[in-house]
Amino acid sequence: MTIRPATLDDLGAIMALERASFPTDAWSEAMMREELAGPHGHYLVDELAGRVIGYAGLRALPGSRDADVQTIALAESARGRGRGRALLRALLEEAERRRVREVFLEVRADNPVAQALYASEGFAELGRRPRYYQPDDVDAVVMRLDLEAWAAARVPDVAEAGACT
């Protein structure tokens, strides 16, 4: 499996996953094309044997202290194998390169698997947006990550590393 930057050539595969993952509120092809081509987004695809099995996107304005995870989606056959976490971490690493301090996202209140993934990476719930996802009338759980704390938690302590040798 390979995570790489998404291009406009990936649009068809991304839209197939988008429609399968979000059948009632999928983004339009025009919206996704704009995201992929826009200057502020960072979109990735996850490939397996030359087939796109997932994608993810981050939006961060130049010089901004915050960023937003726009989307993460995986083919049903690729779920539960750590690929969502790999995509999320790749987005967070890009946010780190952009010197972002906080990362925000919204996740459906009826998606406990995604909420658990985000919480396990350090995201905390800030609040809810009632009936955000339409036409399903599902609340959005708004979450925030302190990116510096996330990065620090991922880097082993130099003293500990030396003590192990």
Secondary structure as the mmCIF struct_conf table of DSSP 4:
data_model
#
loop_
_struct_conf.conf_type_id
_struct_conf.id
_struct_conf.beg_label_comp_id
_struct_conf.beg_label_asym_id
_struct_conf.beg_label_seq_id
_struct_conf.end_label_comp_id
_struct_conf.end_label_asym_id
_struct_conf.end_label_seq_id
STRN STRN1 THR A 2 PRO A 5
HELX_RH_3T_P HELX_RH_3T_P1 LEU A 8 ASP A 10
HELX_RH_AL_P HELX_RH_AL_P1 LEU A 11 SER A 21
TURN_TY1_P TURN_TY1_P1 PRO A 23 ASP A 25
HELX_LH_PP_P HELX_LH_PP_P1 ALA A 26 SER A 28
HELX_RH_AL_P HELX_RH_AL_P2 GLU A 29 ALA A 37
BEND BEND1 GLY A 38 HIS A 40
STRN STRN2 GLY A 41 LEU A 48
TURN_TY1_P TURN_TY1_P2 ALA A 49 GLY A 50
STRN STRN3 ARG A 51 ARG A 59
TURN_TY1_P TURN_TY1_P3 PRO A 62 GLY A 63
BEND BEND2 ARG A 65 ARG A 65
STRN STRN4 ASP A 66 LEU A 74
HELX_RH_3T_P HELX_RH_3T_P2 GLU A 76 ALA A 78
TURN_TY1_P TURN_TY1_P4 ARG A 79 GLY A 82
HELX_RH_AL_P HELX_RH_AL_P3 ARG A 83 ARG A 97
TURN_TY1_P TURN_TY1_P5 ARG A 98 ARG A 99
BEND BEND3 ARG A 101 ARG A 101
STRN STRN5 GLU A 102 ARG A 108
TURN_TY1_P TURN_TY1_P6 ALA A 109 ASP A 110
HELX_RH_AL_P HELX_RH_AL_P4 PRO A 112 SER A 120
TURN_TY1_P TURN_TY1_P7 GLU A 121 GLY A 122
STRN STRN6 ALA A 124 TYR A 133
TURN_TY1_P TURN_TY1_P8 GLN A 134 ASP A 137
STRN STRN7 VAL A 138 ASP A 146
HELX_RH_AL_P HELX_RH_AL_P5 LEU A 147 ARG A 154
BEND BEND4 VAL A 155 VAL A 155
HELX_LH_PP_P HELX_LH_PP_P2 PRO A 156 ASP A 157
HELX_RH_AL_P HELX_RH_AL_P6 VAL A 158 ALA A 163
TURN_TY1_P TURN_TY1_P9 CYS A 164 CYS A 164
#
